[in-house]
Amino acid sequence: MEFSRVALAGLTAAVCCMGLWAQRTADFGFGDDDSPTNVKAEFYWSRLAYSPNMASINPNARRGSSRSWSRDYPKADRQFLIAMHRLTRIDGRPTEQVVTLNNNDIFNYPWIYAVQVQNWTFTDSEAKRLHEYLLKGGFLMVDDFHGTEDWENFMNGMRQVLPDRPVENLQSGDEIFHILYDIDDKMQIPGEHYVWSGRTYEKDGYQPKWRAIRDDKGRIIVAICHNMHLGDAWEWADDPNYPETFASMAFRVGLDYILYGMTH
């Protein structure tokens, strides 16, 4: 299914206006008094707030001293929600939800998004809770980490959560790429740095890696976007200097992943 140029033009205009609104009204963290956080909906955009391990960068840093989980937040989240409302009939809340692994509240939100996952770290109880969340039907999308070292750091946490689950490379024919949009030809989706550098890659992450972890029934429970930065594409979709082709692909992928997570 093609991403309509007419729909995209309207979407870009709406994103531009609403993106400014999001920047103006959003409180950096957990919403604000003007955000309808108590609205009931069938879908909540949920972002995972984790405690990063900064010891490899600064041995004196304390656990949780950085907020790498919040990169592109909240503008990327809200602009994606604008696209979702415009292009689907999903009844989603117009503001994001931040979730943690400190309690069982995460089980109220069956779809979560996490970024900069090369920095995440878990206590034993947090790893157990995320393990249970995924095997009980939860869906996790990870994004914005690049290169060999980031991959190993990400996998250190993932092995703690799902030690016996293999990671596989997704193929173009996999169902997750054909839920709403047919995404056969995928490209590397770069961050905003592309505007001034012309590079689609960061660090030694030269090739995009579309990967996943499945449960025993073959359902994808972790969708992995490695060597890419979809969050930046959503955030900068209203910037005329950021290429439309990257933003369009990022929206299509995100919508397919959400609909897959909601229906599987």
Contacts in CASP RR format, 6 or more apart in sequence:
PFRMAT RR
TARGET T0000
AUTHOR 0000-0000-0000
METHOD contacts of the structure
MODEL  1
MEFSRVALAGLTAAVCCMGLWAQRTADFGFGDDDSPTNVKAEFYWSRLAY
SPNMASINPNARRGSSRSWSRDYPKADRQFLIAMHRLTRIDGRPTEQVVT
LNNNDIFNYPWIYAVQVQNWTFTDSEAKRLHEYLLKGGFLMVDDFHGTED
WENFMNGMRQVLPDRPVENLQSGDEIFHILYDIDDKMQIPGEHYVWSGRT
YEKDGYQPKWRAIRDDKGRIIVAICHNMHLGDAWEWADDPNYPETFASMA
FRVGLDYILYGMTH
1 180 0 8 1.000
1 181 0 8 1.000
1 182 0 8 1.000
3 181 0 8 1.000
3 248 0 8 1.000
3 251 0 8 1.000
3 252 0 8 1.000
7 86 0 8 1.000
7 87 0 8 1.000
8 244 0 8 1.000
8 248 0 8 1.000
10 86 0 8 1.000
11 82 0 8 1.000
11 83 0 8 1.000
11 86 0 8 1.000
11 87 0 8 1.000
11 237 0 8 1.000
11 251 0 8 1.000
12 237 0 8 1.000
12 238 0 8 1.000
12 244 0 8 1.000
12 247 0 8 1.000
14 82 0 8 1.000
14 86 0 8 1.000
15 79 0 8 1.000
15 82 0 8 1.000
15 83 0 8 1.000
15 237 0 8 1.000
15 238 0 8 1.000
16 238 0 8 1.000
18 78 0 8 1.000
18 79 0 8 1.000
18 82 0 8 1.000
19 75 0 8 1.000
19 78 0 8 1.000
19 79 0 8 1.000
19 82 0 8 1.000
19 238 0 8 1.000
22 74 0 8 1.000
22 75 0 8 1.000
22 78 0 8 1.000
22 79 0 8 1.000
23 75 0 8 1.000
25 32 0 8 1.000
25 34 0 8 1.000
25 35 0 8 1.000
26 32 0 8 1.000
26 35 0 8 1.000
26 74 0 8 1.000
26 75 0 8 1.000
26 78 0 8 1.000
27 35 0 8 1.000
28 70 0 8 1.000
28 73 0 8 1.000
28 74 0 8 1.000
29 70 0 8 1.000
29 73 0 8 1.000
29 74 0 8 1.000
29 98 0 8 1.000
30 98 0 8 1.000
31 37 0 8 1.000
31 74 0 8 1.000
31 95 0 8 1.000
31 96 0 8 1.000
31 98 0 8 1.000
35 95 0 8 1.000
36 93 0 8 1.000
36 94 0 8 1.000
36 95 0 8 1.000
37 93 0 8 1.000
37 95 0 8 1.000
37 97 0 8 1.000
39 93 0 8 1.000
39 94 0 8 1.000
41 91 0 8 1.000
41 92 0 8 1.000
41 93 0 8 1.000
42 90 0 8 1.000
42 91 0 8 1.000
42 92 0 8 1.000
43 84 0 8 1.000
43 90 0 8 1.000
43 91 0 8 1.000
43 92 0 8 1.000
43 93 0 8 1.000
43 111 0 8 1.000
43 258 0 8 1.000
43 262 0 8 1.000
44 92 0 8 1.000
44 93 0 8 1.000
44 96 0 8 1.000
44 97 0 8 1.000
44 109 0 8 1.000
44 111 0 8 1.000
45 77 0 8 1.000
45 80 0 8 1.000
45 81 0 8 1.000
45 84 0 8 1.000
45 92 0 8 1.000
45 93 0 8 1.000
45 95 0 8 1.000
45 96 0 8 1.000
45 97 0 8 1.000
45 111 0 8 1.000
45 113 0 8 1.000
46 96 0 8 1.000
46 97 0 8 1.000
46 98 0 8 1.000
46 99 0 8 1.000
46 106 0 8 1.000
46 109 0 8 1.000
46 111 0 8 1.000
46 112 0 8 1.000
46 113 0 8 1.000
47 69 0 8 1.000
47 70 0 8 1.000
47 73 0 8 1.000
47 77 0 8 1.000
47 96 0 8 1.000
47 97 0 8 1.000
47 98 0 8 1.000
47 99 0 8 1.000
47 112 0 8 1.000
47 113 0 8 1.000
47 114 0 8 1.000
47 115 0 8 1.000
48 69 0 8 1.000
48 99 0 8 1.000
48 100 0 8 1.000
48 101 0 8 1.000
48 112 0 8 1.000
48 113 0 8 1.000
48 114 0 8 1.000
48 140 0 8 1.000
49 67 0 8 1.000
49 69 0 8 1.000
49 70 0 8 1.000
49 98 0 8 1.000
49 99 0 8 1.000
49 100 0 8 1.000
50 69 0 8 1.000
50 100 0 8 1.000
50 101 0 8 1.000
50 114 0 8 1.000
50 120 0 8 1.000
50 121 0 8 1.000
50 122 0 8 1.000
50 126 0 8 1.000
51 63 0 8 1.000
51 64 0 8 1.000
51 120 0 8 1.000
51 121 0 8 1.000
52 63 0 8 1.000
52 64 0 8 1.000
52 65 0 8 1.000
52 66 0 8 1.000
52 67 0 8 1.000
52 68 0 8 1.000
52 69 0 8 1.000
52 116 0 8 1.000
52 119 0 8 1.000
52 120 0 8 1.000
52 121 0 8 1.000
53 63 0 8 1.000
53 119 0 8 1.000
53 120 0 8 1.000
53 121 0 8 1.000
53 153 0 8 1.000
54 61 0 8 1.000
54 62 0 8 1.000
54 63 0 8 1.000
54 64 0 8 1.000
54 65 0 8 1.000
54 66 0 8 1.000
54 119 0 8 1.000
55 61 0 8 1.000
56 153 0 8 1.000
63 121 0 8 1.000
66 119 0 8 1.000
68 115 0 8 1.000
68 116 0 8 1.000
68 119 0 8 1.000
69 114 0 8 1.000
69 115 0 8 1.000
69 116 0 8 1.000
69 120 0 8 1.000
71 115 0 8 1.000
71 116 0 8 1.000
71 144 0 8 1.000
72 115 0 8 1.000
72 144 0 8 1.000
72 231 0 8 1.000
72 232 0 8 1.000
72 234 0 8 1.000
72 235 0 8 1.000
73 96 0 8 1.000
74 95 0 8 1.000
74 96 0 8 1.000
75 235 0 8 1.000
76 231 0 8 1.000
76 232 0 8 1.000
76 234 0 8 1.000
76 235 0 8 1.000
77 96 0 8 1.000
77 113 0 8 1.000
77 234 0 8 1.000
78 94 0 8 1.000
78 95 0 8 1.000
78 96 0 8 1.000
79 234 0 8 1.000
79 235 0 8 1.000
79 237 0 8 1.000
79 238 0 8 1.000
80 231 0 8 1.000
80 234 0 8 1.000
80 251 0 8 1.000
80 254 0 8 1.000
81 92 0 8 1.000
81 93 0 8 1.000
81 94 0 8 1.000
81 95 0 8 1.000
81 96 0 8 1.000
83 234 0 8 1.000
83 237 0 8 1.000
83 251 0 8 1.000
83 255 0 8 1.000
84 90 0 8 1.000
84 92 0 8 1.000
84 255 0 8 1.000
84 258 0 8 1.000
85 92 0 8 1.000
85 94 0 8 1.000
87 251 0 8 1.000
87 255 0 8 1.000
88 180 0 8 1.000
88 255 0 8 1.000
88 259 0 8 1.000
90 258 0 8 1.000
90 259 0 8 1.000
90 262 0 8 1.000
97 109 0 8 1.000
99 105 0 8 1.000
99 106 0 8 1.000
99 109 0 8 1.000
99 112 0 8 1.000
100 106 0 8 1.000
101 122 0 8 1.000
101 125 0 8 1.000
101 126 0 8 1.000
101 129 0 8 1.000
101 130 0 8 1.000
102 126 0 8 1.000
104 129 0 8 1.000
106 112 0 8 1.000
106 129 0 8 1.000
106 130 0 8 1.000
106 133 0 8 1.000
107 133 0 8 1.000
107 136 0 8 1.000
110 137 0 8 1.000
110 138 0 8 1.000
110 139 0 8 1.000
110 261 0 8 1.000
110 262 0 8 1.000
111 138 0 8 1.000
111 139 0 8 1.000
111 141 0 8 1.000
111 258 0 8 1.000
111 261 0 8 1.000
111 262 0 8 1.000
112 138 0 8 1.000
112 139 0 8 1.000
112 140 0 8 1.000
112 141 0 8 1.000
113 140 0 8 1.000
113 141 0 8 1.000
113 142 0 8 1.000
113 143 0 8 1.000
114 120 0 8 1.000
114 140 0 8 1.000
114 141 0 8 1.000
114 142 0 8 1.000
114 143 0 8 1.000
115 142 0 8 1.000
115 143 0 8 1.000
115 144 0 8 1.000
115 145 0 8 1.000
115 231 0 8 1.000
116 144 0 8 1.000
116 145 0 8 1.000
117 142 0 8 1.000
117 143 0 8 1.000
117 144 0 8 1.000
117 145 0 8 1.000
117 154 0 8 1.000
118 145 0 8 1.000
118 149 0 8 1.000
118 150 0 8 1.000
118 151 0 8 1.000
118 153 0 8 1.000
118 154 0 8 1.000
119 153 0 8 1.000
120 154 0 8 1.000
120 157 0 8 1.000
121 157 0 8 1.000
122 130 0 8 1.000
122 157 0 8 1.000
122 160 0 8 1.000
122 161 0 8 1.000
127 157 0 8 1.000
127 160 0 8 1.000
127 161 0 8 1.000
130 140 0 8 1.000
130 161 0 8 1.000
131 161 0 8 1.000
131 162 0 8 1.000
134 140 0 8 1.000
134 161 0 8 1.000
134 162 0 8 1.000
134 215 0 8 1.000
134 221 0 8 1.000
134 222 0 8 1.000
135 215 0 8 1.000
135 221 0 8 1.000
137 215 0 8 1.000
137 219 0 8 1.000
137 221 0 8 1.000
138 221 0 8 1.000
138 261 0 8 1.000
139 220 0 8 1.000
139 221 0 8 1.000
139 222 0 8 1.000
139 223 0 8 1.000
139 257 0 8 1.000
139 260 0 8 1.000
139 261 0 8 1.000
140 221 0 8 1.000
140 222 0 8 1.000
140 223 0 8 1.000
141 222 0 8 1.000
141 223 0 8 1.000
141 225 0 8 1.000
141 254 0 8 1.000
141 257 0 8 1.000
142 154 0 8 1.000
142 222 0 8 1.000
142 223 0 8 1.000
142 224 0 8 1.000
142 225 0 8 1.000
143 225 0 8 1.000
143 228 0 8 1.000
143 229 0 8 1.000
143 230 0 8 1.000
143 231 0 8 1.000
144 225 0 8 1.000
144 228 0 8 1.000
144 229 0 8 1.000
144 230 0 8 1.000
144 231 0 8 1.000
144 232 0 8 1.000
145 151 0 8 1.000
145 153 0 8 1.000
145 154 0 8 1.000
145 226 0 8 1.000
146 201 0 8 1.000
146 202 0 8 1.000
146 203 0 8 1.000
146 204 0 8 1.000
146 205 0 8 1.000
146 226 0 8 1.000
146 227 0 8 1.000
146 229 0 8 1.000
147 202 0 8 1.000
147 203 0 8 1.000
147 204 0 8 1.000
147 205 0 8 1.000
147 226 0 8 1.000
147 227 0 8 1.000
148 203 0 8 1.000
148 204 0 8 1.000
148 205 0 8 1.000
149 203 0 8 1.000
150 203 0 8 1.000
150 226 0 8 1.000
151 226 0 8 1.000
154 226 0 8 1.000
155 167 0 8 1.000
158 167 0 8 1.000
158 213 0 8 1.000
158 222 0 8 1.000
162 213 0 8 1.000
162 222 0 8 1.000
165 213 0 8 1.000
165 214 0 8 1.000
165 215 0 8 1.000
166 213 0 8 1.000
167 211 0 8 1.000
167 212 0 8 1.000
167 213 0 8 1.000
167 224 0 8 1.000
168 211 0 8 1.000
168 212 0 8 1.000
168 213 0 8 1.000
168 214 0 8 1.000
169 209 0 8 1.000
169 210 0 8 1.000
169 211 0 8 1.000
170 176 0 8 1.000
170 177 0 8 1.000
170 210 0 8 1.000
170 211 0 8 1.000
170 212 0 8 1.000
172 183 0 8 1.000
172 184 0 8 1.000
172 185 0 8 1.000
172 186 0 8 1.000
173 184 0 8 1.000
174 212 0 8 1.000
175 260 0 8 1.000
176 212 0 8 1.000
176 220 0 8 1.000
176 223 0 8 1.000
176 256 0 8 1.000
176 257 0 8 1.000
176 260 0 8 1.000
177 183 0 8 1.000
177 184 0 8 1.000
177 186 0 8 1.000
177 253 0 8 1.000
177 256 0 8 1.000
178 256 0 8 1.000
179 255 0 8 1.000
179 256 0 8 1.000
179 259 0 8 1.000
179 260 0 8 1.000
179 263 0 8 1.000
180 252 0 8 1.000
180 255 0 8 1.000
180 256 0 8 1.000
180 259 0 8 1.000
181 252 0 8 1.000
181 255 0 8 1.000
181 256 0 8 1.000
183 249 0 8 1.000
183 252 0 8 1.000
183 253 0 8 1.000
183 256 0 8 1.000
186 208 0 8 1.000
186 210 0 8 1.000
186 249 0 8 1.000
186 253 0 8 1.000
187 200 0 8 1.000
187 208 0 8 1.000
187 245 0 8 1.000
187 246 0 8 1.000
187 249 0 8 1.000
188 200 0 8 1.000
188 201 0 8 1.000
188 207 0 8 1.000
188 208 0 8 1.000
188 227 0 8 1.000
188 228 0 8 1.000
189 200 0 8 1.000
189 208 0 8 1.000
189 225 0 8 1.000
189 228 0 8 1.000
189 229 0 8 1.000
189 230 0 8 1.000
189 233 0 8 1.000
189 246 0 8 1.000
189 249 0 8 1.000
189 250 0 8 1.000
189 253 0 8 1.000
190 198 0 8 1.000
190 199 0 8 1.000
190 200 0 8 1.000
190 201 0 8 1.000
190 202 0 8 1.000
190 228 0 8 1.000
190 229 0 8 1.000
190 232 0 8 1.000
190 233 0 8 1.000
190 246 0 8 1.000
191 202 0 8 1.000
191 229 0 8 1.000
191 231 0 8 1.000
191 232 0 8 1.000
191 233 0 8 1.000
191 236 0 8 1.000
191 246 0 8 1.000
192 232 0 8 1.000
192 235 0 8 1.000
192 236 0 8 1.000
192 239 0 8 1.000
192 242 0 8 1.000
193 199 0 8 1.000
193 202 0 8 1.000
194 200 0 8 1.000
194 242 0 8 1.000
194 243 0 8 1.000
194 246 0 8 1.000
195 236 0 8 1.000
195 239 0 8 1.000
195 241 0 8 1.000
195 242 0 8 1.000
201 207 0 8 1.000
201 227 0 8 1.000
202 227 0 8 1.000
202 229 0 8 1.000
205 226 0 8 1.000
205 227 0 8 1.000
206 227 0 8 1.000
207 227 0 8 1.000
208 225 0 8 1.000
208 226 0 8 1.000
208 227 0 8 1.000
208 228 0 8 1.000
209 224 0 8 1.000
209 225 0 8 1.000
209 226 0 8 1.000
209 227 0 8 1.000
209 228 0 8 1.000
210 224 0 8 1.000
210 225 0 8 1.000
211 223 0 8 1.000
211 224 0 8 1.000
211 226 0 8 1.000
212 220 0 8 1.000
212 222 0 8 1.000
212 223 0 8 1.000
212 224 0 8 1.000
213 220 0 8 1.000
213 221 0 8 1.000
213 222 0 8 1.000
213 224 0 8 1.000
214 220 0 8 1.000
214 221 0 8 1.000
215 221 0 8 1.000
219 264 0 8 1.000
220 260 0 8 1.000
220 261 0 8 1.000
220 264 0 8 1.000
223 257 0 8 1.000
223 260 0 8 1.000
225 253 0 8 1.000
230 250 0 8 1.000
230 253 0 8 1.000
230 254 0 8 1.000
231 250 0 8 1.000
233 242 0 8 1.000
233 246 0 8 1.000
233 247 0 8 1.000
233 249 0 8 1.000
233 250 0 8 1.000
233 251 0 8 1.000
234 247 0 8 1.000
234 250 0 8 1.000
234 251 0 8 1.000
236 242 0 8 1.000
236 247 0 8 1.000
237 247 0 8 1.000
237 250 0 8 1.000
237 251 0 8 1.000
END
